[in-house]
Amino acid sequence: MLALIAFAAVAAQKAFACRVECAFENTANQLEHILAKGKKIPPGQAKKCSKKCD
């Protein structure tokens, strides 16, 4: 039972870490665009996260 709980916790942690990485990547892409061109990215034109989160 404890092994099953540990397995679920590790799986959840990996999924959460992937989503956090995508959030930072998206923020960095937006910041890069703002600094390079001086304006915000129009809706629907932002780069997507390069990771495939499950």
CHARMM internal coordinates of N, CA and C (Angstrom, degrees):
IC EDIT
DIST 1 N 1 CA 1.4427
DIST 1 CA 1 C 1.5227
ANGL 1 N 1 CA 1 C 110.36
DIST 1 C 2 N 1.3125
ANGL 1 CA 1 C 2 N 116.43
DIHE 1 N 1 CA 1 C 2 N -43.96
DIST 2 N 2 CA 1.4566
ANGL 1 C 2 N 2 CA 121.18
DIHE 1 CA 1 C 2 N 2 CA 179.73
DIST 2 CA 2 C 1.5254
ANGL 2 N 2 CA 2 C 110.96
DIHE 1 C 2 N 2 CA 2 C -63.97
DIST 2 C 3 N 1.3238
ANGL 2 CA 2 C 3 N 117.57
DIHE 2 N 2 CA 2 C 3 N -37.93
DIST 3 N 3 CA 1.4651
ANGL 2 C 3 N 3 CA 121.34
DIHE 2 CA 2 C 3 N 3 CA 178.20
DIST 3 CA 3 C 1.5272
ANGL 3 N 3 CA 3 C 110.72
DIHE 2 C 3 N 3 CA 3 C -64.19
DIST 3 C 4 N 1.3120
ANGL 3 CA 3 C 4 N 117.14
DIHE 3 N 3 CA 3 C 4 N -38.28
DIST 4 N 4 CA 1.4650
ANGL 3 C 4 N 4 CA 121.14
DIHE 3 CA 3 C 4 N 4 CA 178.53
DIST 4 CA 4 C 1.5221
ANGL 4 N 4 CA 4 C 111.06
DIHE 3 C 4 N 4 CA 4 C -65.43
DIST 4 C 5 N 1.3037
ANGL 4 CA 4 C 5 N 116.63
DIHE 4 N 4 CA 4 C 5 N -41.74
DIST 5 N 5 CA 1.4701
ANGL 4 C 5 N 5 CA 121.22
DIHE 4 CA 4 C 5 N 5 CA 177.58
DIST 5 CA 5 C 1.5287
ANGL 5 N 5 CA 5 C 110.04
DIHE 4 C 5 N 5 CA 5 C -64.96
DIST 5 C 6 N 1.3210
ANGL 5 CA 5 C 6 N 117.03
DIHE 5 N 5 CA 5 C 6 N -41.97
DIST 6 N 6 CA 1.4669
ANGL 5 C 6 N 6 CA 120.89
DIHE 5 CA 5 C 6 N 6 CA 178.84
DIST 6 CA 6 C 1.5232
ANGL 6 N 6 CA 6 C 110.86
DIHE 5 C 6 N 6 CA 6 C -63.73
DIST 6 C 7 N 1.3227
ANGL 6 CA 6 C 7 N 116.94
DIHE 6 N 6 CA 6 C 7 N -41.95
DIST 7 N 7 CA 1.4678
ANGL 6 C 7 N 7 CA 121.26
DIHE 6 CA 6 C 7 N 7 CA 178.36
DIST 7 CA 7 C 1.5204
ANGL 7 N 7 CA 7 C 110.74
DIHE 6 C 7 N 7 CA 7 C -61.89
DIST 7 C 8 N 1.3125
ANGL 7 CA 7 C 8 N 117.49
DIHE 7 N 7 CA 7 C 8 N -44.09
DIST 8 N 8 CA 1.4658
ANGL 7 C 8 N 8 CA 121.64
DIHE 7 CA 7 C 8 N 8 CA 179.12
DIST 8 CA 8 C 1.5319
ANGL 8 N 8 CA 8 C 110.72
DIHE 7 C 8 N 8 CA 8 C -64.52
DIST 8 C 9 N 1.3073
ANGL 8 CA 8 C 9 N 117.13
DIHE 8 N 8 CA 8 C 9 N -38.56
DIST 9 N 9 CA 1.4631
ANGL 8 C 9 N 9 CA 120.65
DIHE 8 CA 8 C 9 N 9 CA 179.67
DIST 9 CA 9 C 1.5237
ANGL 9 N 9 CA 9 C 111.00
DIHE 8 C 9 N 9 CA 9 C -66.01
DIST 9 C 10 N 1.3154
ANGL 9 CA 9 C 10 N 117.46
DIHE 9 N 9 CA 9 C 10 N -40.82
DIST 10 N 10 CA 1.4636
ANGL 9 C 10 N 10 CA 121.27
DIHE 9 CA 9 C 10 N 10 CA 178.96
DIST 10 CA 10 C 1.5267
ANGL 10 N 10 CA 10 C 110.28
DIHE 9 C 10 N 10 CA 10 C -66.47
DIST 10 C 11 N 1.3138
ANGL 10 CA 10 C 11 N 117.27
DIHE 10 N 10 CA 10 C 11 N -42.38
DIST 11 N 11 CA 1.4637
ANGL 10 C 11 N 11 CA 121.05
DIHE 10 CA 10 C 11 N 11 CA 178.97
DIST 11 CA 11 C 1.5299
ANGL 11 N 11 CA 11 C 110.64
DIHE 10 C 11 N 11 CA 11 C -63.32
DIST 11 C 12 N 1.3103
ANGL 11 CA 11 C 12 N 117.02
DIHE 11 N 11 CA 11 C 12 N -42.73
DIST 12 N 12 CA 1.4626
ANGL 11 C 12 N 12 CA 120.99
DIHE 11 CA 11 C 12 N 12 CA 178.89
DIST 12 CA 12 C 1.5255
ANGL 12 N 12 CA 12 C 111.03
DIHE 11 C 12 N 12 CA 12 C -65.72
DIST 12 C 13 N 1.3195
ANGL 12 CA 12 C 13 N 116.50
DIHE 12 N 12 CA 12 C 13 N -38.14
DIST 13 N 13 CA 1.4605
ANGL 12 C 13 N 13 CA 120.84
DIHE 12 CA 12 C 13 N 13 CA 179.97
DIST 13 CA 13 C 1.5202
ANGL 13 N 13 CA 13 C 110.61
DIHE 12 C 13 N 13 CA 13 C -65.15
DIST 13 C 14 N 1.3333
ANGL 13 CA 13 C 14 N 118.31
DIHE 13 N 13 CA 13 C 14 N -40.62
DIST 14 N 14 CA 1.4611
ANGL 13 C 14 N 14 CA 121.39
DIHE 13 CA 13 C 14 N 14 CA 179.19
DIST 14 CA 14 C 1.5265
ANGL 14 N 14 CA 14 C 110.92
DIHE 13 C 14 N 14 CA 14 C -65.23
DIST 14 C 15 N 1.3109
ANGL 14 CA 14 C 15 N 117.40
DIHE 14 N 14 CA 14 C 15 N -42.39
DIST 15 N 15 CA 1.4632
ANGL 14 C 15 N 15 CA 121.24
DIHE 14 CA 14 C 15 N 15 CA 179.36
DIST 15 CA 15 C 1.5318
ANGL 15 N 15 CA 15 C 110.21
DIHE 14 C 15 N 15 CA 15 C -64.43
DIST 15 C 16 N 1.3156
ANGL 15 CA 15 C 16 N 116.91
DIHE 15 N 15 CA 15 C 16 N -42.95
DIST 16 N 16 CA 1.4600
ANGL 15 C 16 N 16 CA 121.45
DIHE 15 CA 15 C 16 N 16 CA 179.00
DIST 16 CA 16 C 1.5261
ANGL 16 N 16 CA 16 C 110.43
DIHE 15 C 16 N 16 CA 16 C -64.10
DIST 16 C 17 N 1.3275
ANGL 16 CA 16 C 17 N 117.03
DIHE 16 N 16 CA 16 C 17 N -43.42
DIST 17 N 17 CA 1.4635
ANGL 16 C 17 N 17 CA 121.19
DIHE 16 CA 16 C 17 N 17 CA -179.95
DIST 17 CA 17 C 1.5280
ANGL 17 N 17 CA 17 C 110.79
DIHE 16 C 17 N 17 CA 17 C -61.99
DIST 17 C 18 N 1.3164
ANGL 17 CA 17 C 18 N 117.17
DIHE 17 N 17 CA 17 C 18 N -39.14
DIST 18 N 18 CA 1.4601
ANGL 17 C 18 N 18 CA 121.20
DIHE 17 CA 17 C 18 N 18 CA 178.86
DIST 18 CA 18 C 1.5217
ANGL 18 N 18 CA 18 C 110.62
DIHE 17 C 18 N 18 CA 18 C -63.95
DIST 18 C 19 N 1.3141
ANGL 18 CA 18 C 19 N 116.70
DIHE 18 N 18 CA 18 C 19 N -42.85
DIST 19 N 19 CA 1.4704
ANGL 18 C 19 N 19 CA 120.20
DIHE 18 CA 18 C 19 N 19 CA 179.61
DIST 19 CA 19 C 1.5305
ANGL 19 N 19 CA 19 C 111.42
DIHE 18 C 19 N 19 CA 19 C -66.50
DIST 19 C 20 N 1.3180
ANGL 19 CA 19 C 20 N 116.87
DIHE 19 N 19 CA 19 C 20 N -37.28
DIST 20 N 20 CA 1.4635
ANGL 19 C 20 N 20 CA 120.48
DIHE 19 CA 19 C 20 N 20 CA 177.82
DIST 20 CA 20 C 1.5311
ANGL 20 N 20 CA 20 C 109.56
DIHE 19 C 20 N 20 CA 20 C -66.23
DIST 20 C 21 N 1.3296
ANGL 20 CA 20 C 21 N 117.52
DIHE 20 N 20 CA 20 C 21 N -42.44
DIST 21 N 21 CA 1.4613
ANGL 20 C 21 N 21 CA 120.95
DIHE 20 CA 20 C 21 N 21 CA 177.45
DIST 21 CA 21 C 1.5243
ANGL 21 N 21 CA 21 C 110.89
DIHE 20 C 21 N 21 CA 21 C -60.35
DIST 21 C 22 N 1.3263
ANGL 21 CA 21 C 22 N 117.28
DIHE 21 N 21 CA 21 C 22 N -41.38
DIST 22 N 22 CA 1.4636
ANGL 21 C 22 N 22 CA 120.98
DIHE 21 CA 21 C 22 N 22 CA 178.34
DIST 22 CA 22 C 1.5280
ANGL 22 N 22 CA 22 C 110.97
DIHE 21 C 22 N 22 CA 22 C -64.54
DIST 22 C 23 N 1.3095
ANGL 22 CA 22 C 23 N 117.32
DIHE 22 N 22 CA 22 C 23 N -39.05
DIST 23 N 23 CA 1.4627
ANGL 22 C 23 N 23 CA 120.42
DIHE 22 CA 22 C 23 N 23 CA 178.72
DIST 23 CA 23 C 1.5267
ANGL 23 N 23 CA 23 C 110.46
DIHE 22 C 23 N 23 CA 23 C -62.95
DIST 23 C 24 N 1.3304
ANGL 23 CA 23 C 24 N 117.46
DIHE 23 N 23 CA 23 C 24 N -43.95
DIST 24 N 24 CA 1.4571
ANGL 23 C 24 N 24 CA 120.65
DIHE 23 CA 23 C 24 N 24 CA 177.94
DIST 24 CA 24 C 1.5262
ANGL 24 N 24 CA 24 C 111.21
DIHE 23 C 24 N 24 CA 24 C -66.06
DIST 24 C 25 N 1.3295
ANGL 24 CA 24 C 25 N 116.90
DIHE 24 N 24 CA 24 C 25 N -40.21
DIST 25 N 25 CA 1.4615
ANGL 24 C 25 N 25 CA 120.64
DIHE 24 CA 24 C 25 N 25 CA 179.44
DIST 25 CA 25 C 1.5337
ANGL 25 N 25 CA 25 C 110.75
DIHE 24 C 25 N 25 CA 25 C -63.61
DIST 25 C 26 N 1.3229
ANGL 25 CA 25 C 26 N 117.16
DIHE 25 N 25 CA 25 C 26 N -43.54
DIST 26 N 26 CA 1.4618
ANGL 25 C 26 N 26 CA 120.90
DIHE 25 CA 25 C 26 N 26 CA 178.64
DIST 26 CA 26 C 1.5204
ANGL 26 N 26 CA 26 C 111.18
DIHE 25 C 26 N 26 CA 26 C -64.15
DIST 26 C 27 N 1.3154
ANGL 26 CA 26 C 27 N 117.37
DIHE 26 N 26 CA 26 C 27 N -41.46
DIST 27 N 27 CA 1.4546
ANGL 26 C 27 N 27 CA 121.30
DIHE 26 CA 26 C 27 N 27 CA 178.07
DIST 27 CA 27 C 1.5230
ANGL 27 N 27 CA 27 C 110.78
DIHE 26 C 27 N 27 CA 27 C -63.88
DIST 27 C 28 N 1.3160
ANGL 27 CA 27 C 28 N 117.28
DIHE 27 N 27 CA 27 C 28 N -42.24
DIST 28 N 28 CA 1.4722
ANGL 27 C 28 N 28 CA 121.05
DIHE 27 CA 27 C 28 N 28 CA 178.86
DIST 28 CA 28 C 1.5206
ANGL 28 N 28 CA 28 C 110.55
DIHE 27 C 28 N 28 CA 28 C -64.20
DIST 28 C 29 N 1.3352
ANGL 28 CA 28 C 29 N 117.97
DIHE 28 N 28 CA 28 C 29 N -40.15
DIST 29 N 29 CA 1.4615
ANGL 28 C 29 N 29 CA 120.57
DIHE 28 CA 28 C 29 N 29 CA 178.41
DIST 29 CA 29 C 1.5203
ANGL 29 N 29 CA 29 C 111.27
DIHE 28 C 29 N 29 CA 29 C -63.51
DIST 29 C 30 N 1.3239
ANGL 29 CA 29 C 30 N 117.12
DIHE 29 N 29 CA 29 C 30 N -42.21
DIST 30 N 30 CA 1.4594
ANGL 29 C 30 N 30 CA 120.51
DIHE 29 CA 29 C 30 N 30 CA 178.94
DIST 30 CA 30 C 1.5268
ANGL 30 N 30 CA 30 C 111.22
DIHE 29 C 30 N 30 CA 30 C -65.96
DIST 30 C 31 N 1.3182
ANGL 30 CA 30 C 31 N 116.30
DIHE 30 N 30 CA 30 C 31 N -42.70
DIST 31 N 31 CA 1.4608
ANGL 30 C 31 N 31 CA 120.45
DIHE 30 CA 30 C 31 N 31 CA 179.34
DIST 31 CA 31 C 1.5250
ANGL 31 N 31 CA 31 C 110.82
DIHE 30 C 31 N 31 CA 31 C -64.07
DIST 31 C 32 N 1.3164
ANGL 31 CA 31 C 32 N 116.63
DIHE 31 N 31 CA 31 C 32 N -41.13
DIST 32 N 32 CA 1.4621
ANGL 31 C 32 N 32 CA 121.00
DIHE 31 CA 31 C 32 N 32 CA 177.96
DIST 32 CA 32 C 1.5388
ANGL 32 N 32 CA 32 C 110.19
DIHE 31 C 32 N 32 CA 32 C -60.47
DIST 32 C 33 N 1.3200
ANGL 32 CA 32 C 33 N 116.40
DIHE 32 N 32 CA 32 C 33 N -42.37
DIST 33 N 33 CA 1.4660
ANGL 32 C 33 N 33 CA 120.82
DIHE 32 CA 32 C 33 N 33 CA 179.85
DIST 33 CA 33 C 1.5265
ANGL 33 N 33 CA 33 C 110.43
DIHE 32 C 33 N 33 CA 33 C -65.68
DIST 33 C 34 N 1.3164
ANGL 33 CA 33 C 34 N 117.25
DIHE 33 N 33 CA 33 C 34 N -42.66
DIST 34 N 34 CA 1.4637
ANGL 33 C 34 N 34 CA 121.09
DIHE 33 CA 33 C 34 N 34 CA -179.68
DIST 34 CA 34 C 1.5264
ANGL 34 N 34 CA 34 C 110.57
DIHE 33 C 34 N 34 CA 34 C -63.80
DIST 34 C 35 N 1.3329
ANGL 34 CA 34 C 35 N 116.92
DIHE 34 N 34 CA 34 C 35 N -43.30
DIST 35 N 35 CA 1.4648
ANGL 34 C 35 N 35 CA 120.35
DIHE 34 CA 34 C 35 N 35 CA -178.49
DIST 35 CA 35 C 1.5228
ANGL 35 N 35 CA 35 C 111.71
DIHE 34 C 35 N 35 CA 35 C -70.47
DIST 35 C 36 N 1.3259
ANGL 35 CA 35 C 36 N 117.53
DIHE 35 N 35 CA 35 C 36 N -34.59
DIST 36 N 36 CA 1.4575
ANGL 35 C 36 N 36 CA 120.91
DIHE 35 CA 35 C 36 N 36 CA -177.43
DIST 36 CA 36 C 1.5273
ANGL 36 N 36 CA 36 C 111.93
DIHE 35 C 36 N 36 CA 36 C -78.42
DIST 36 C 37 N 1.3207
ANGL 36 CA 36 C 37 N 117.20
DIHE 36 N 36 CA 36 C 37 N -41.16
DIST 37 N 37 CA 1.4540
ANGL 36 C 37 N 37 CA 120.04
DIHE 36 CA 36 C 37 N 37 CA -173.73
DIST 37 CA 37 C 1.5314
ANGL 37 N 37 CA 37 C 113.49
DIHE 36 C 37 N 37 CA 37 C -113.29
DIST 37 C 38 N 1.3079
ANGL 37 CA 37 C 38 N 117.22
DIHE 37 N 37 CA 37 C 38 N -9.34
DIST 38 N 38 CA 1.4488
ANGL 37 C 38 N 38 CA 120.79
DIHE 37 CA 37 C 38 N 38 CA 175.94
DIST 38 CA 38 C 1.5105
ANGL 38 N 38 CA 38 C 115.58
DIHE 37 C 38 N 38 CA 38 C 76.90
DIST 38 C 39 N 1.3265
ANGL 38 CA 38 C 39 N 118.46
DIHE 38 N 38 CA 38 C 39 N 14.01
DIST 39 N 39 CA 1.4611
ANGL 38 C 39 N 39 CA 120.22
DIHE 38 CA 38 C 39 N 39 CA 177.58
DIST 39 CA 39 C 1.5245
ANGL 39 N 39 CA 39 C 110.49
DIHE 38 C 39 N 39 CA 39 C -147.78
DIST 39 C 40 N 1.3197
ANGL 39 CA 39 C 40 N 114.88
DIHE 39 N 39 CA 39 C 40 N 163.53
DIST 40 N 40 CA 1.4602
ANGL 39 C 40 N 40 CA 120.21
DIHE 39 CA 39 C 40 N 40 CA -178.20
DIST 40 CA 40 C 1.5269
ANGL 40 N 40 CA 40 C 111.01
DIHE 39 C 40 N 40 CA 40 C -74.52
DIST 40 C 41 N 1.3230
ANGL 40 CA 40 C 41 N 115.63
DIHE 40 N 40 CA 40 C 41 N 157.03
DIST 41 N 41 CA 1.4528
ANGL 40 C 41 N 41 CA 122.09
DIHE 40 CA 40 C 41 N 41 CA 177.04
DIST 41 CA 41 C 1.5252
ANGL 41 N 41 CA 41 C 108.48
DIHE 40 C 41 N 41 CA 41 C -75.91
DIST 41 C 42 N 1.3337
ANGL 41 CA 41 C 42 N 118.72
DIHE 41 N 41 CA 41 C 42 N 129.29
DIST 42 N 42 CA 1.4653
ANGL 41 C 42 N 42 CA 119.82
DIHE 41 CA 41 C 42 N 42 CA 177.32
DIST 42 CA 42 C 1.5291
ANGL 42 N 42 CA 42 C 111.07
DIHE 41 C 42 N 42 CA 42 C -61.60
DIST 42 C 43 N 1.3370
ANGL 42 CA 42 C 43 N 117.72
DIHE 42 N 42 CA 42 C 43 N 149.54
DIST 43 N 43 CA 1.4669
ANGL 42 C 43 N 43 CA 120.43
DIHE 42 CA 42 C 43 N 43 CA 179.63
DIST 43 CA 43 C 1.5260
ANGL 43 N 43 CA 43 C 111.38
DIHE 42 C 43 N 43 CA 43 C -56.87
DIST 43 C 44 N 1.3130
ANGL 43 CA 43 C 44 N 115.93
DIHE 43 N 43 CA 43 C 44 N 137.59
DIST 44 N 44 CA 1.4573
ANGL 43 C 44 N 44 CA 121.49
DIHE 43 CA 43 C 44 N 44 CA 178.14
DIST 44 CA 44 C 1.5162
ANGL 44 N 44 CA 44 C 114.44
DIHE 43 C 44 N 44 CA 44 C 87.01
DIST 44 C 45 N 1.3353
ANGL 44 CA 44 C 45 N 117.84
DIHE 44 N 44 CA 44 C 45 N -5.92
DIST 45 N 45 CA 1.4544
ANGL 44 C 45 N 45 CA 120.43
DIHE 44 CA 44 C 45 N 45 CA -178.69
DIST 45 CA 45 C 1.5248
ANGL 45 N 45 CA 45 C 113.11
DIHE 44 C 45 N 45 CA 45 C -109.97
DIST 45 C 46 N 1.3069
ANGL 45 CA 45 C 46 N 117.08
DIHE 45 N 45 CA 45 C 46 N 1.40
DIST 46 N 46 CA 1.4603
ANGL 45 C 46 N 46 CA 120.85
DIHE 45 CA 45 C 46 N 46 CA -179.57
DIST 46 CA 46 C 1.5177
ANGL 46 N 46 CA 46 C 110.47
DIHE 45 C 46 N 46 CA 46 C -71.48
DIST 46 C 47 N 1.3263
ANGL 46 CA 46 C 47 N 115.78
DIHE 46 N 46 CA 46 C 47 N 148.92
DIST 47 N 47 CA 1.4578
ANGL 46 C 47 N 47 CA 120.95
DIHE 46 CA 46 C 47 N 47 CA 175.89
DIST 47 CA 47 C 1.5221
ANGL 47 N 47 CA 47 C 109.26
DIHE 46 C 47 N 47 CA 47 C -66.50
DIST 47 C 48 N 1.3042
ANGL 47 CA 47 C 48 N 116.79
DIHE 47 N 47 CA 47 C 48 N 146.29
DIST 48 N 48 CA 1.4625
ANGL 47 C 48 N 48 CA 121.56
DIHE 47 CA 47 C 48 N 48 CA 176.26
DIST 48 CA 48 C 1.5167
ANGL 48 N 48 CA 48 C 109.18
DIHE 47 C 48 N 48 CA 48 C -91.18
DIST 48 C 49 N 1.2895
ANGL 48 CA 48 C 49 N 116.36
DIHE 48 N 48 CA 48 C 49 N 161.54
DIST 49 N 49 CA 1.4605
ANGL 48 C 49 N 49 CA 122.66
DIHE 48 CA 48 C 49 N 49 CA 178.40
DIST 49 CA 49 C 1.5218
ANGL 49 N 49 CA 49 C 109.63
DIHE 48 C 49 N 49 CA 49 C -63.68
DIST 49 C 50 N 1.3247
ANGL 49 CA 49 C 50 N 116.67
DIHE 49 N 49 CA 49 C 50 N 138.23
DIST 50 N 50 CA 1.4563
ANGL 49 C 50 N 50 CA 120.85
DIHE 49 CA 49 C 50 N 50 CA -178.07
DIST 50 CA 50 C 1.5321
ANGL 50 N 50 CA 50 C 112.68
DIHE 49 C 50 N 50 CA 50 C -80.63
DIST 50 C 51 N 1.3120
ANGL 50 CA 50 C 51 N 117.29
DIHE 50 N 50 CA 50 C 51 N -9.07
DIST 51 N 51 CA 1.4647
ANGL 50 C 51 N 51 CA 121.39
DIHE 50 CA 50 C 51 N 51 CA -179.42
DIST 51 CA 51 C 1.5106
ANGL 51 N 51 CA 51 C 110.99
DIHE 50 C 51 N 51 CA 51 C -93.34
DIST 51 C 52 N 1.3115
ANGL 51 CA 51 C 52 N 116.94
DIHE 51 N 51 CA 51 C 52 N 152.02
DIST 52 N 52 CA 1.4556
ANGL 51 C 52 N 52 CA 123.11
DIHE 51 CA 51 C 52 N 52 CA 175.47
DIST 52 CA 52 C 1.5198
ANGL 52 N 52 CA 52 C 108.15
DIHE 51 C 52 N 52 CA 52 C -105.43
DIST 52 C 53 N 1.3189
ANGL 52 CA 52 C 53 N 116.43
DIHE 52 N 52 CA 52 C 53 N 96.58
DIST 53 N 53 CA 1.4600
ANGL 52 C 53 N 53 CA 121.15
DIHE 52 CA 52 C 53 N 53 CA 179.78
DIST 53 CA 53 C 1.5270
ANGL 53 N 53 CA 53 C 109.89
DIHE 52 C 53 N 53 CA 53 C -84.23
DIST 53 C 54 N 1.2949
ANGL 53 CA 53 C 54 N 116.80
DIHE 53 N 53 CA 53 C 54 N 134.51
DIST 54 N 54 CA 1.4652
ANGL 53 C 54 N 54 CA 121.46
DIHE 53 CA 53 C 54 N 54 CA 178.87
DIST 54 CA 54 C 1.4993
ANGL 54 N 54 CA 54 C 111.67
DIHE 53 C 54 N 54 CA 54 C -84.74
END
COOR INIT
IC SEED 1 N 1 CA 1 C
IC BUILD
